[in-house]
Amino acid sequence: MKNLKSIALALVVVLSTVSVSAQTKKVDASASTINWVGKKVTGQHEGTVNIKDGALVFKGAKLVGGTFTVDMNSLTATDLKGEYLGKLNGHLKSEDFFGTEKFSTSTLDFKTITAKAKGVYAVTADLTIKGKTSPVAFDLAVTGNTAATKFNVDRTKYDIKYGSGSFFDNLGDKAISDEFELAVALKF
């Protein structure tokens, strides 16, 4: 009996020191998408921007981290064609908006992750756009080798104030919403 207790105690000690190591899963940038929607008083524009690289980190089946880099030069509208598409894309890439000549990438780094339900996590992350970092919060649903989220970003926190009714008076129907929406679908 004493020998059995010793074996059981040894087994408990061994099992308690075994930990699950983190596994980094690289995001397939070519199969992943980021769609955006920007609204203004007279309508909206929508488009895409590409992930340059990224990874999600898991311990077992549990999400514990993530980091992403976005190629801001890939920013494009999908609701226009021809001359108007070129004008909007040029304006979005200018200093009025994302300043892609100087700031060619944006980043997202997960800071806190809390499981909400099976495969659903509440994430707080640092989003850096135009060299300015501000926290964002969103729910991320993970299923198999995919993850998806949708959340809003307040562009004024990143010094993108063009057409903002929060900073400029008398814009009338030229006002642009301070928030834009991102819908992200990841494959890894």
C-alpha positions as CSV (number, residue, x, y, z in Angstrom):
1,M,0.0,0.0,0.0
2,K,2.8,2.4,0.9
3,N,4.5,1.6,-2.4
4,L,1.3,2.3,-4.3
5,K,1.0,5.8,-2.6
6,S,4.6,6.5,-3.6
7,I,3.9,5.6,-7.2
8,A,0.7,7.7,-7.2
9,L,2.5,10.7,-5.7
10,A,5.4,10.4,-8.3
11,L,2.8,10.2,-11.1
12,V,1.1,13.4,-9.8
13,V,4.4,15.2,-9.7
14,V,5.4,14.2,-13.2
15,L,2.0,15.0,-14.7
16,S,1.9,18.4,-13.0
17,T,5.3,19.4,-14.6
18,V,4.2,18.5,-18.1
19,S,2.9,21.5,-19.9
20,V,1.5,21.9,-23.4
21,S,3.9,23.9,-25.5
22,A,2.6,26.7,-27.7
23,Q,2.1,26.0,-31.4
24,T,2.4,28.9,-33.9
25,K,0.1,28.6,-36.9
26,K,1.1,30.8,-39.8
27,V,-1.7,32.5,-41.6
28,D,-2.1,31.8,-45.3
29,A,-2.1,35.4,-46.6
30,S,-3.2,34.5,-50.1
31,A,-6.3,32.6,-48.8
32,S,-7.2,35.1,-46.0
33,T,-9.2,38.3,-46.5
34,I,-9.8,41.7,-44.9
35,N,-12.8,43.6,-46.2
36,W,-13.5,47.2,-45.2
37,V,-16.5,49.5,-45.3
38,G,-16.2,53.2,-44.8
39,K,-19.4,55.3,-44.5
40,K,-20.2,58.9,-45.3
41,V,-23.4,60.9,-45.1
42,T,-24.2,60.3,-48.8
43,G,-23.3,56.6,-48.9
44,Q,-20.4,54.3,-48.4
45,H,-17.4,52.7,-50.0
46,E,-16.1,49.2,-49.6
47,G,-13.0,47.4,-50.5
48,T,-10.1,45.1,-49.4
49,V,-6.6,45.3,-48.0
50,N,-4.2,42.3,-47.9
51,I,-2.5,40.6,-45.0
52,K,1.3,40.6,-45.5
53,D,1.9,38.0,-42.8
54,G,0.5,36.8,-39.6
55,A,0.2,33.9,-37.1
56,L,-2.1,32.6,-34.4
57,V,-0.6,30.9,-31.3
58,F,-2.3,28.0,-29.6
59,K,-1.7,25.9,-26.5
60,G,-3.4,22.7,-27.4
61,A,-6.8,23.8,-28.8
62,K,-6.8,27.2,-26.9
63,L,-5.9,30.5,-28.6
64,V,-3.3,32.3,-26.6
65,G,-1.8,34.8,-29.1
66,G,-1.7,36.4,-32.5
67,T,0.1,39.0,-34.6
68,F,-0.5,40.3,-38.0
69,T,1.0,42.8,-40.6
70,V,-1.2,44.4,-43.2
71,D,0.1,45.6,-46.6
72,M,-1.4,49.1,-46.7
73,N,-0.3,49.6,-50.3
74,S,-2.8,46.9,-51.3
75,L,-5.7,49.0,-50.1
76,T,-8.3,49.2,-52.8
77,A,-12.0,50.0,-53.2
78,T,-14.1,47.3,-54.8
79,D,-17.3,49.3,-55.4
80,L,-15.8,51.6,-58.1
81,K,-14.2,51.3,-61.5
82,G,-12.0,53.3,-63.8
83,E,-11.2,56.9,-63.0
84,Y,-13.3,57.1,-59.8
85,L,-11.5,54.0,-58.5
86,G,-8.1,55.5,-59.1
87,K,-9.1,58.8,-57.5
88,L,-10.5,57.1,-54.3
89,N,-7.6,54.7,-54.0
90,G,-5.2,57.6,-54.4
91,H,-7.0,59.6,-51.8
92,L,-7.1,56.7,-49.3
93,K,-3.3,56.2,-49.7
94,S,-2.6,59.9,-49.3
95,E,-1.7,61.7,-46.1
96,D,-5.4,62.6,-45.7
97,F,-6.0,59.0,-44.8
98,F,-3.4,56.2,-44.5
99,G,-0.2,57.8,-45.8
100,T,1.0,54.6,-47.4
101,E,4.1,56.1,-48.8
102,K,5.4,56.6,-45.3
103,F,3.4,54.0,-43.5
104,S,3.4,50.9,-45.8
105,T,2.2,48.5,-43.1
106,S,-0.2,48.4,-40.2
107,T,0.0,45.8,-37.4
108,L,-2.2,44.1,-35.0
109,D,-0.8,42.4,-31.8
110,F,-3.1,40.4,-29.5
111,K,-2.6,41.5,-25.8
112,T,-5.4,39.7,-23.9
113,I,-7.5,36.7,-24.9
114,T,-10.4,35.3,-22.9
115,A,-12.4,32.2,-23.9
116,K,-16.2,33.2,-24.2
117,A,-17.5,29.9,-25.6
118,K,-16.1,26.9,-27.4
119,G,-14.0,28.3,-30.3
120,V,-15.0,32.0,-29.5
121,Y,-12.5,34.4,-27.9
122,A,-12.8,38.0,-26.6
123,V,-9.6,39.6,-27.9
124,T,-8.0,43.0,-27.0
125,A,-5.2,43.9,-29.3
126,D,-2.9,46.8,-30.1
127,L,-3.7,48.2,-33.6
128,T,-1.0,50.4,-35.1
129,I,-1.9,52.6,-38.1
130,K,0.2,55.5,-39.3
131,G,2.7,54.9,-36.5
132,K,0.0,55.4,-33.8
133,T,-1.1,52.5,-31.6
134,S,-4.5,52.2,-29.9
135,P,-6.3,49.2,-28.4
136,V,-9.2,47.5,-30.2
137,A,-11.5,44.8,-28.9
138,F,-13.4,42.1,-30.9
139,D,-14.6,38.5,-30.7
140,L,-12.7,36.0,-32.8
141,A,-14.4,32.7,-33.8
142,V,-12.0,29.9,-34.5
143,T,-13.1,26.7,-36.3
144,G,-10.7,24.1,-37.6
145,N,-8.1,26.0,-39.6
146,T,-10.2,29.2,-40.0
147,A,-10.8,32.3,-37.8
148,A,-13.2,35.2,-38.4
149,T,-14.1,38.5,-36.8
150,K,-15.8,41.8,-37.6
151,F,-15.2,45.0,-35.7
152,N,-15.1,48.8,-36.0
153,V,-12.0,51.0,-35.9
154,D,-12.2,54.7,-34.9
155,R,-9.8,56.2,-37.5
156,T,-9.4,59.4,-35.5
157,K,-7.3,57.5,-32.9
158,Y,-4.7,57.1,-35.7
159,D,-4.7,60.8,-36.7
160,I,-7.0,60.2,-39.7
161,K,-9.3,63.2,-39.3
162,Y,-10.1,64.1,-42.9
163,G,-13.8,64.8,-43.3
164,S,-14.5,64.0,-39.6
165,G,-17.5,65.9,-38.1
166,S,-15.8,65.4,-34.7
167,F,-13.0,67.8,-35.8
168,F,-14.5,70.0,-38.6
169,D,-17.6,72.1,-38.7
170,N,-19.9,72.7,-41.6
171,L,-19.1,69.6,-43.5
172,G,-22.7,68.9,-44.4
173,D,-23.1,66.0,-46.7
174,K,-19.3,65.8,-47.1
175,A,-18.9,64.3,-43.5
176,I,-17.2,60.9,-43.3
177,S,-17.9,58.5,-40.3
178,D,-15.1,58.3,-37.8
179,E,-15.4,54.6,-37.7
180,F,-14.8,52.0,-40.5
181,E,-15.7,48.4,-40.3
182,L,-13.3,45.5,-40.9
183,A,-14.4,41.9,-41.6
184,V,-11.5,39.5,-41.4
185,A,-11.5,35.8,-42.5
186,L,-8.2,33.9,-41.8
187,K,-7.0,30.6,-43.1
188,F,-4.1,28.9,-41.4
